[in-house]
């Protein structure tokens, strides 16, 4: 009996407990694992020369155009780094530094090599925008921290940097787990087969196994959730769970590397584990007897202060969103909704056309920032933007089951409020807003002078486009997860999306405030559920419209999904008739969102709209009618 107890105690002591690692050993392990990550990434980049050739995945002549850089000096630096010879030299030096760091040694030169790898990774990030992933970001974090620790001669600084890496590791697991928990497929344990059947990260053998053994796949998914959500329990007294947690995490990354092809994730995320092992080692052990934990107390105070400030900021941002722009007005609609709108008066004299802009799904009027700026400078139109029910300052009554027609009716009631009978009316819609504008135009009849479709949705897109149909199946869950996470207070952690920084400076803060507001995502989900049901039941064809039309497509939309090009042609065809101007144009290199938010694409789009309005006689001629190039579609039927 005594032997059995001794055996049990020995097994438990092997499975449970801390992993005592001294400071120097933790730094050495972390820097070597991180250097191996970058070494592999550098060699992969140098080997795949075809990616950098004309038309390749990382052709700099194309990639640079997708970057919005305000500073000419920054642009010159990026172009210098983007030069093929400079890029190869930097990656070659990374490979040399990575190989050197794998060798034995404790010299301070190792700190310089780690810092070089981390900082050069940051500099090279735009150059290889496609092909990087979370492993590279973790490597940057570890390399800069361990490089600074190596260069420091102060143990307190080294301990602070090791704590920094350890806490980042805890955050990465915990946040990932709690975000997964918001998804219904993870809660139900059905996420694994869905991931394994994808083309990008899937594995046929694992998909077949998970399909044949759903209960085991469910346990495995719940095991991942448990590991990630509860990872901070490694800091329980005595480090009781350090060994099983770190072993499980390492096995998890190894499985990701094998089944999902994310090989660099193994070394990058495991490179944070030595810091976790060091900081969880009990102070009574000799390996951690002189560890300085002051940074933990400072971090706790900082976190509490940051949380308080974030809550205040979130409250202020929420109020800012609901107040709307200065001078905003509202109209009560037939469904009891209150629609907030803003009118930008044109400076031209006489009767001016009214342009009403309708944004896309879960989007705010600030997305039209560049269009509004150019049209304001032109001054030939009154431009009206509005927030759909339940977003921004607009309120949603919710008395009856929601249908897409309710969004159409709200637009009709807004038009009746903002446009007099003698003013030409132009409806402009982006994405789903284009379909809402089209349906409103059908009901308004000859009251509408023209409809402008900006990479518009089509009511048959879920039936004619396999890509759209597959995306639709996941969209509802994604919208619900974002709305739930924002309602739970996680909005303070939401990073500012890149596209917000591309908008005019005057609208960026409000655009981000709208994006981080849970109401816009709840409204988007409500509208999408109604839209999906409507689109899947649509039988077509599109009814004819007796007004002019301009159909603008984003090149990436129609090249990545040819069915979209056909549907955009359908939109134009519905307007064709004697005496009508019907024009199609494609904005080169533009994507679905960048068509509006990118300053260059946004100006091209606006110029196309203004030239179109001149052609139909809605506005007078301008002194300067130069229009940036765009590819035109089928010949227009022009009114002579």
N, C-alpha and C positions, 0 to 999 in steps of 0.2 A: 504493500500500500504506500509505503514511504517512497519507494522507487517510482511509483506511478505519479505521486505528487511532484517529485523532483523533476520527472520528465515533463510533466505539464508546465511546471514553472519555467523550465528551460525553453520549451517551445514558445510560451508566451513572451519570455524575455527576448527571444529571437524575433518574433513577429511584431511585438509592441515595444514602444519606448523611443527615445530620441536617437539621432544619428550624430554622435559627438564629432564635430569638425572644428579645428582651430581656425583662427582668422586667416592666416596665410594660405592654408590649404583651401579654404572656401574661395578666396580670390583666384587662386591658381586654377581650380576646376572650372569656375565660371568663365574666366577669360579664355581658357582653351576650348570649351564647348562653343562659346559664342564665335570664336575665331574660326572654328571648323564650319559653322553655318555660313559665314561670309566667304570663306575659302571656296566652298562648294558653289555658292551663288556666283562668285566671280568667274570661276572656271566654266560654269554653265553659260554665262553671258559671252565670254570670249569664244567659246566653241560655237555658239549659234550665231554665226556671222550673218546668215540669211535674214535674221530678224531686223538687222540694221540697214539692209539694202533697200533701194527704192521700192516702196509699197509694202515693206516688211512691217512686222508688229511694232517695232520701235524705230521706225524711220523718223529721224529727228526733224526733217523738213515738214512732216505731218504732225508729229507730236507737239512741236513747239507752238503750232497754231491753236492747239487746244488749251494752252496755258494763258491765263490773263495776268500779265505782269505790269504793274503801274509804274515801276521804276525803270528808266532806261539803263541805269547802271546794272540793275539786277538782270535785265534782259541780256546785256552784253556778257555778263558773267556766265549766265546759263548757256548762251550760244558758244562761249569759249569751251565750257565743259562738254557741250554737245558735239564738238568737233571730234571726228572719228579717232584721230591720233591721240588726242587728250583723253578721251574716254577709255581707250584701250590701255593707255599708260596708267591711268588711275586704277582700273581693274587689275592690271598686271601687278601694280604695287600692292593692292589689297591681297592678291594671292600670295605674294612673297611675305607680307607681314603676317598673314594667317598661318602660313607654313612655319615661319619663325616662332610664332607664339605656341605652336604645338611642341616645340623642343623644350627640354628642361631648362630651368633658370629662374632667378628671382630678381634680376636687375631692373632698375627703373626704366630702362629702355622699353620694357614690356608695356609700361603705362603709355608711353608715346605711341607704340604700335597699336595698342587698343584704341586710343583716342583717334588716331588716324583712320582706322577702319570705321569707327562710328561716325566721325564727321564726314568722311568721304562718302559713306553710304547716304547720308543726308543730302550731300551735294549731287550725288548721282541719281537720286530718287526720280526726278523728272525725266532723266534720260532713259530710264527703263520703267516707265510708268506701268506698262503692261508686263507682267511676269513677276512683280513683287507681291509679297503677301505679309501676313502677320508675323511670320518668322523673321523677316528682315527688320521689322519694327522692334521686335524683342531684342534682336541682336544689337541694334543701335543703342537701345536702352542699357543693356548689360555692358557693352563695350565702352560707352562714355563713362558710366559709373565706375567700372573696374579700372579704366585708364586713369581717371582722376584719383582713385584710391591708391593705385600703384605709385603715382607721382607724389602723393602726400607722404610725409614722414610722421604724421600725427595719427596714433591709433584711434583717437576719438573721431577723426574725419573718416577714416577707413570704416569704422563701425557704422557711422551714419550712412555711408554709401551702401554698405551691405544691407542695412535695414531698409534703405530705399528700394533696392532690388527685391528684397523679400516681401515688402508690402505691396509692390507692384505685382508680384506673382500672386499674392492672395487676392488682389483686386481683379486680376485677369480671370481667375477661376470663378470667383464668387459672382461677379457681374455676368459672366457668360452663363453660369448656371441659372441665376435668377431671371435672366432674360429668356432663356429657354423655357423656364417654368411658365412664362406668360403664354407660350404657344400651346394650343390644344393638342397637337400631335405629340409633343413631348410629354405632356401630362398624361395622355392616354397610352403612351409608350409605343406609338406607331410611327415615330419619326425615322427610325433606322432604315426600314425598307424604302421609304421615300428618298432618303439621301443616297442609298446604295444603287438606286436605279437611274440616277442622273448621269449625263454624259461627262460632265466636268469632274465630279468627285466620286463617281460611282464605281462599283466593283461587282461584276456579274455573279461571281461565286458567292459573295457575301449576301447579295440581294436574294439569290435563290435560297440560301440557308435561312435568312430571316423570314422569307415568305413561307417556307415549309415549317418553321418553328416559331410561330408568332408569339407564343408565351415566353420563350427564351429571349427573343428579340425585345420583348417588352421589359423583361427583367434587366437586360443589358442597358436599355435606354434609361430606365429608372436608376440604374447604378451610376451612369454618367451624371445624371442630375444630382444624385446624392453626393458624389465626389466633388462636383464643382460648387454646389451650393454650400456645402459644409466644410470646404477646404480650410477656412480660417480656424477650425477646431484643432489644427496642428499646434496652436498655442495654448492648449489645455495644460494645466500644471504638470510638470514632469515630462512634457513632450510625449505623452502616452501614444498618440495617434500619428506621430511623425513618420514612422517607418511604413505603416500600411498606406497612408495617404500619398507619400512621395512615390512609393512603389506602384500604386494604382495609377497615379498621374503619369509616370514614365511609361507604363504599359499602355495607357490610353493614347499617348502620343506615338508610341511605336505602332499601334494598330492604325492610327490615322495615316502614318507614313506608308504602311503597307497597303491598306485597302483604299485610301483616298489619294495616294500619290503625293502626300505632303511630307516628303522625306526630311526637309530642313526643319520641320516643326519639332522633330525629335530632339535635335541638338540645341535648338534655340530656346524652347521652353524649359528643357531640362537644365539649361545653363543658369536658370534662376534658382534651381533647387539647392545648390550648395549654400546660397545665402539664407534660404529658409532653414536648412539644417543647422547652420551656425547660430542663427537668431533664436532657434527653439531649444538649443542646448541649455540645460539648467545651469544656473550660475554657480552651483556648488561643484560642478565638474571642472577639472583643470583647463579644459579646452576653452571654456567661456568665463573663467574666473575674473578676467580683467576686461570683459566686454562692457562697453559704455552704452547704456540703454536710454540715455537722456533724450535721444531723438524721438523715441516712442511717445514720451510725455509731450514733447513739443508738437509732434504730429497730431496727437489727440486734441490738444488745445486749438491748434490750427484748423483741424477738421471741424470742431464744434463751432468755431467762429465762421468758417467758410459756409457751414450748413445754415447758420442763422442769416448770414448775408445773402445766401442763395435763395432762401425762402422769402426774404424781403424783396429781392430782385424779381423773383417769380411772381409775387403778388403785384409788384409795380408793372411788370411786363404784361400780366393778364389784364390789368386795368387799362393799360395803354392800348392793347388790342381792342378792347371793348369800347373805348372812347372813339376810335376812328380818327380819320384825318380832320384837321381843323376845317370847318365849313361843310362838313358832311351833313347830309339830310337823310330822311328815311321815308318809306312809303309802306302802308299797311296793305297786304295783298288779300285776295279772296280766301286764302287758306288760313288767315290769321297770323301769318308770318310778318315780321317787320324787317324790311330789306333796307340796309344802309347803303347809300351811294354817294359818290363824290363827283361833282361836275367841274370840268376844266373848261372855262370859257375861252373860245377862240378870239383872237384880236381883230379878225377881219370884219369889215362892215357889211351890213345887209343881212339877209337870211342865210344862215350857215347850216350846213348839214349836222346832224347829231350822230355821232359814232358811239354805239354802246358796246362795250367790251365784256365778254363772258369768259371767265377763266376755266381751267380744267378741274379735274377731280382732285379734291383735297389740296387746292391751290388758292392763293390769295391774289388780289388785284395787283399787288406789288410786283408780281411776275412780269407785268407789262411795263416795267420801269423805263426801259430804253425806248419803247414805242411812245409812251406818254411824253418823254423828254423831247423827242424829235418832233412829235405832233404839236407840242406846246410851242416850240421854236417856230414851226411853220405857221401856226395861228389861224388856219383856214377852217377849222372845225370846232364844234363843241364836243368834248369827249367825256363820256360817262363810264365810270367803273363802279362795280358794286360787289358786295360780299354776299354769297348765297346763304340761304337760311341756315342758322346755327353756326355760322363762322364769323369771326371778327365781331363787329358791332351788331350784326344781324341776328335776329332771334328766330327760333323755330317753335311753332305752336304745338305740333305733333298731335293734333286732335284725331286724325284718321291715319290708316296705314299709308305709308309713303310710297309714291310712284314717281317715275321720272317726269310725268306730266306736271307734277307740282312745281318742279324747277322751271319748266316751260311756262306755266301760268304765272309764276313770280316774275319772270322776265317780261311777259306781256303786260302785267300790271305796272312794272317799272317803266316800260316804254310809254304807256299812256300818261304817266306822270311827267316824264322828262322831255318828250318830243311833241311839239305842236303839229297840227295837220299840214302846215305849209312848209315844214322843214323836211328836207330829204333825210331818210333814216337808213343808216348802215349798221348792220349787226356784224360784229367780229367775234369769233369764238376760237379758242385754242383747245385741242384735245376733245374732251367730252363737252366743253363749252361750245365747240363747233356744231355738235349734234343738237344741243339745246337751242342754239341760234337758228339752225335749219328748221326745226320743228316750229319755233315761234314764227319764222318767216312764212311757213305754210299757212298758219292761221291768220297772219296779218295781211296776206295777199298783196295787192298793189300798194299797200301802205309802205312796204319796204323797197328801197331803191336798190340795195345790193347786200349780199352776204359775203363776208371774207372768212374763209376757212384756213386756220393755221394748224397744219398737221392734225387735221380733225379726225375724230372718231367717226365710225360708220356703223349704222345699226346692224349690219350683217357681219361685222368683223369677227365675232366669236364663231360664226359658222363657216366663214371663208378663209380664215387665217388660223392655221394650226398653232402658230406661235402665240397669238393672242388668246386662243382658247386655253392653252396650257397655263399661261400667265394668270388668266382669270380664276383658275381653280385655286391659286395660292393667294390671290390679292386680298380676298376677304379676311383670311386669317392674319395676313400681315398688317392690314389696317386696324384690325381689332387688337393685335398685340401692341402696336404703337400707341393706340388710344389708351389702353389699359396701363401701360408703363408710364405714360405721361400723367394720367390721373393719379397714379400711386406716388407721384412726387419725383420721378426719375428725370423729369424735364431739365432739372438743374445740371444733369450729367450729359445732356445732349450736346454734341459738338456742333458748331456752326457749319452747315453744308458748304461745300466749295462753291456751288452755284450762287449762294447768297453774296459772296464776295465779288462776284462778277457783275452784280446789279449796280445801278447808280448809287453813290454814297448816301444820298438823301433817303433812300427807301430800304437800305440794308437792315437796319435795326428793327424796323417794323416787319419786314419780311421774315426775319428770323423769329421774332416774337410770335407771329402767326404760325410759323412752322412748328414751334415748340408748344403750342397751345393744344390741349387734348381735344377741344371742341371741333377743330377743323378736321381731325382724323375721325372723330365720331360721326360728324356730318358726312365725311367722305365715305365711310363704311356704309352708312344708311343709303347714301345715293348710289353707291356701287351695287349693293344688293338689289336695289330696284332696277338699276341699269342692266345688270346681268340677266335678270329675269325677262326684262323687256327685249334685250338684244337676242336672246336665245329663242324667243317666241316670234321674232320679226319674220315676216314672209315676203316683204318686198313686192314690186320694185319701189324705188324712191318716187314719191309723187313729184310732178313737174312744178317748178317755181318760175313765176313770170317776173324775174328780176335779174339784174347783173350778178356776176359771181367772180371772185378771185380765189383760187385754190393754191395755197402755198404749202409745199411739202419740205420736210427736212430730208436731206440726202440720205442720212443714215437710216431713217425710218423706211424709206422705199427701197433701199438696196439690201438691207438686212431682212426685209419681209416683202417680197414682190407683190404679195396679195394686197398690201396697203396701197401700192401705186395704182392697182386696178380699181380699188374702192375710191381713191381720190379722183380718178377719172370719172367714176360714177357720179360723184358729187357735182363735178363740172357739167356732165351730160344732163343732169336734171334741170339745169338752168338754160340750156341752149334753145334758141328760138330767134325769130326775126327781130332785128333791132336790138339785140342784147349783146353786151360785151361779156364774154366768158374767157377768162384767162387762167392758165396754170403756170406755176413757176416752182423751181426747186432751188433751195438755198444750199450751195455747195458746202460740204463738210459739216453741216449743221445737224444736231441731234434734236430729239423731241423737245427737250427743255432748253438747250442752248440756242435754239431758234429764237427764243425770246430773251434769255438772260445774258448771253454772250454779247458784248457791246458791238462787235463787228457784225455778227449775224442779225442782232436786233435792229441795227440801223438799216441793213439791207432789206429786212422784212418791212420796216416802216416805209422805206422809199418805194418799195413795190406797191404798198397800199396807197400811198399818196399819188403815185403816177396813175394807178388804176382809178382813183377818185377823179383825177383830172380827165381821164379818157371818157368817163361816163358823164362828165359835166357836173359832178357834185361840188367840185371846188374849181376856182379859177386857176389859170396858169401861174407858174412860179418863175422867178428870175433864173434860178438854177435848178434844172431838172435832171441833173446827172444822177444816174442810178447805178450802184455797184452791180457787177455782173451776176446774173442768175440764169440757170438753164430753163428755157421755156418748154412747156409741154405741147399738146396738140394746138394747131392754129386756132386763133380766136375768131369768134364771130363779132365783128365790130360794127357799131352803128355809124353809118356814113352821114 
